[in-house]
Amino acid sequence: MSLGVQQYTFAGMAKTTGGARFQYASDQSLLVYFGHEITLQGHERVRRLLLLLEAEPIVGIRNVHPAYCSLLIKFDAIKLRHSELEAILRKYLDRLEKVSLPEPLQREIPVCYGGEYGPDLTDVAAIHGMTPAQVIELHSSTSYLVYFLGFVPGFAYLGELPQALVTPRLATPRRTVPAGSVGIAGNQTGVYPVATPGGWRLLGRTPISMFRADESGLSFLSIGDRVRFVPISPERFAVLEHG
């Protein structure tokens, strides 16, 4: 999938080295791109660099925000300059292939599809010339990778949808999407952890909490996890919701 990536033009500077591209995002942030396509290889390089930065922190870095194929690094401009940070990161890039990624956690998320829980299921089926049951089968038969978390705490961007289910967002976003709603947009899927406005097409809802305030990551899911959705009945939803 091609990304609609915003092109930052701060200082008009971009540099490519070691298969990565550096882009100044502001006077206190730097973007490191590994291409502009959603690929497993590119994302694994993002994760390897993230692991290196966690294991060997760079003095002056304040926050690191991973995405599909990029890392946004925010730093203290008093302690670091773009050129200094780039020079350090180049050395990290030279060691990326030696970084081992941990075995992914396998997560299952129960979902009650359709009806009041998935108001867009019928429309998605009609768009693709399928039955609702076929949409459910396709959506729940795929193992999804957690590429990154963002938007709101606990919201995990999962990919990729089966090609037959790739569907554009709603033309007009909803003012409120209930917490636990499972939606699709483009070739992504995800679960809304809290009630919020949103334009993804809703196929169902899970009774389990995605936002975990008592956990360090604030999320049931973490980058690199593998996720499968498991269809459940409304009766089972009610049991899990109140259990």
C-alpha positions in Angstrom: 0.0 0.0 0.0 1.3 3.4 -0.9 1.3 5.9 2.0 -0.1 9.3 1.8 2.9 10.6 3.8 3.1 14.3 4.6 6.3 15.8 3.1 8.0 18.0 5.6 10.1 20.7 4.1 11.7 22.3 7.2 15.0 23.8 6.0 14.4 22.0 2.7 16.7 19.2 3.7 16.5 15.5 3.2 19.4 13.0 3.2 19.5 9.3 2.3 21.9 6.9 3.8 22.1 3.1 4.3 18.6 2.6 2.8 17.1 5.1 5.2 16.1 8.7 4.4 16.4 11.5 7.0 13.9 14.4 6.8 13.9 17.4 9.1 10.3 17.6 10.6 10.9 20.7 12.8 13.7 22.4 14.6 13.3 19.8 17.3 12.4 16.6 15.4 13.8 14.3 12.7 12.0 11.7 10.6 13.8 8.5 9.6 12.0 6.8 6.6 12.5 3.3 5.4 10.6 3.8 2.2 7.1 5.1 1.6 5.3 1.7 1.2 3.8 -0.5 3.9 6.2 -3.5 3.7 7.1 -6.1 6.4 10.8 -5.5 5.6 10.5 -1.7 6.1 8.6 -2.1 9.3 11.0 -4.6 10.7 13.8 -2.0 10.2 11.7 0.5 12.1 11.3 -2.0 15.0 15.0 -2.8 15.0 16.0 0.9 15.2 13.4 1.4 17.9 14.9 -1.5 19.9 18.4 -0.1 19.5 17.3 3.3 20.7 15.6 1.7 23.7 18.7 -0.4 24.6 21.2 2.4 23.9 19.4 5.7 24.5 20.8 8.8 22.9 21.2 11.7 25.4 18.9 14.5 24.3 16.1 12.4 22.7 12.8 13.1 24.3 10.3 10.8 22.4 10.3 8.3 19.6 7.1 7.6 17.6 7.2 4.6 15.2 4.8 4.3 12.2 4.4 2.0 9.3 7.8 2.7 7.7 9.2 5.6 9.7 10.4 6.8 13.1 9.7 10.4 14.3 12.4 11.3 16.8 11.9 14.4 19.0 14.9 15.8 20.7 16.1 18.6 22.9 17.5 21.2 20.5 19.8 22.6 23.3 21.6 19.2 23.6 21.4 18.0 19.9 21.5 19.3 16.4 20.0 17.5 13.4 23.4 16.8 12.0 24.7 15.4 15.3 21.7 13.1 15.7 22.0 11.9 12.1 25.6 11.1 12.6 24.8 8.9 15.6 21.8 7.3 13.9 24.0 6.3 10.9 26.1 4.2 13.3 22.9 2.6 14.6 21.7 1.8 11.1 25.0 0.0 10.4 24.0 -2.5 13.1 20.3 -3.0 12.3 20.7 -6.4 10.8 22.3 -7.7 13.9 19.3 -6.8 16.0 17.0 -9.8 16.7 13.3 -9.1 16.9 11.5 -10.9 19.7 8.9 -13.6 18.9 5.6 -11.9 18.5 2.8 -12.3 21.1 -0.2 -14.0 19.6 -3.4 -12.2 20.6 -7.0 -13.1 20.0 -9.8 -10.5 20.1 -13.4 -11.7 20.4 -15.7 -9.8 18.1 -19.5 -9.7 17.8 -20.0 -8.8 14.1 -22.9 -6.9 12.5 -26.2 -5.6 13.9 -25.8 -2.8 16.5 -22.2 -3.7 17.0 -21.2 -3.5 13.3 -23.5 -1.1 11.5 -21.3 -1.0 8.3 -21.0 -4.8 7.8 -23.9 -5.0 5.4 -22.6 -2.0 3.3 -19.1 -3.4 3.2 -20.5 -6.7 2.0 -22.5 -4.9 -0.7 -19.5 -2.9 -1.9 -17.6 -6.1 -2.5 -20.4 -8.2 -3.8 -20.2 -10.5 -0.8 -22.5 -11.7 1.9 -21.9 -10.4 5.5 -20.9 -14.0 6.4 -18.1 -13.9 3.8 -16.9 -10.5 5.1 -16.7 -11.9 8.6 -14.9 -15.0 7.4 -12.3 -13.0 5.5 -11.8 -10.5 8.3 -11.5 -13.2 11.0 -9.3 -15.6 9.0 -6.3 -13.3 8.8 -3.4 -12.9 11.1 -2.7 -9.1 11.5 0.5 -7.4 12.5 0.5 -4.5 14.9 2.4 -1.9 13.0 2.2 0.9 15.5 -0.1 2.6 18.0 -1.4 6.1 17.7 -4.5 8.4 17.2 -5.6 7.8 20.8 -3.9 5.8 23.5 -4.4 2.1 22.9 -5.4 2.4 19.2 -3.3 -0.2 17.2 -3.0 0.0 13.4 -3.3 -3.5 12.1 -2.5 -4.8 8.7 -2.9 -5.8 6.2 -6.5 -6.6 5.3 -7.2 -9.2 2.6 -7.2 -7.4 -0.7 -10.9 -8.3 -1.3 -11.8 -6.3 1.8 -9.9 -3.1 1.1 -12.5 -0.4 1.5 -12.3 3.4 1.7 -13.2 5.3 4.8 -16.7 6.8 5.3 -17.2 10.0 3.4 -18.4 11.6 6.6 -16.9 10.5 9.9 -19.2 9.6 12.8 -19.2 12.0 15.7 -18.9 9.2 18.1 -17.7 5.6 17.7 -18.3 3.3 20.7 -15.3 1.9 22.5 -14.4 -1.6 21.3 -15.7 -1.0 17.8 -13.7 -2.9 15.2 -13.3 -1.0 11.9 -11.6 -1.1 8.6 -10.2 1.7 6.4 -8.1 1.2 3.3 -6.2 -2.0 3.9 -6.0 -1.4 7.7 -8.1 -2.7 10.5 -8.2 -1.7 14.2 -10.2 -1.4 17.4 -11.3 1.9 18.9 -10.1 1.8 22.5 -12.3 4.6 23.7 -15.4 6.4 22.4 -14.2 9.0 19.8 -15.1 10.5 16.5 -14.0 8.3 13.6 -14.4 7.5 9.9 -13.5 3.8 9.7 -16.3 1.4 8.6 -17.5 -0.6 11.6 -17.8 -4.4 11.2 -18.3 -5.4 14.9 -17.3 -4.7 18.5 -15.2 -6.5 21.1 -16.2 -6.6 24.8 -12.6 -6.6 26.0 -10.8 -3.4 26.9 -8.0 -2.3 24.6 -6.9 0.7 26.7 -5.2 -0.5 29.9 -4.4 2.4 32.2 -2.7 0.0 34.7 -0.2 -1.2 32.1 3.0 0.6 31.1 2.1 0.7 27.4 -1.6 1.6 28.2 -2.6 -1.0 25.6 -3.7 -4.6 25.3 -1.7 -4.7 22.0 2.0 -3.7 21.4 4.0 -3.1 18.3 5.0 -6.4 16.7 2.1 -8.4 18.1 0.1 -10.7 15.9 -3.7 -10.5 16.1 -6.6 -12.6 15.1 -10.3 -11.7 15.5 -12.6 -14.4 16.8 -16.3 -14.2 16.0 -18.7 -14.5 19.0 -22.4 -14.4 19.5 -24.3 -11.4 21.2 -24.9 -13.7 24.2 -21.1 -14.4 24.5 -20.5 -10.7 24.1 -22.7 -9.9 27.1 -21.0 -12.6 29.2 -17.5 -11.2 28.5 -18.6 -7.6 28.8 -19.9 -8.1 32.3 -17.5 -10.8 33.4 
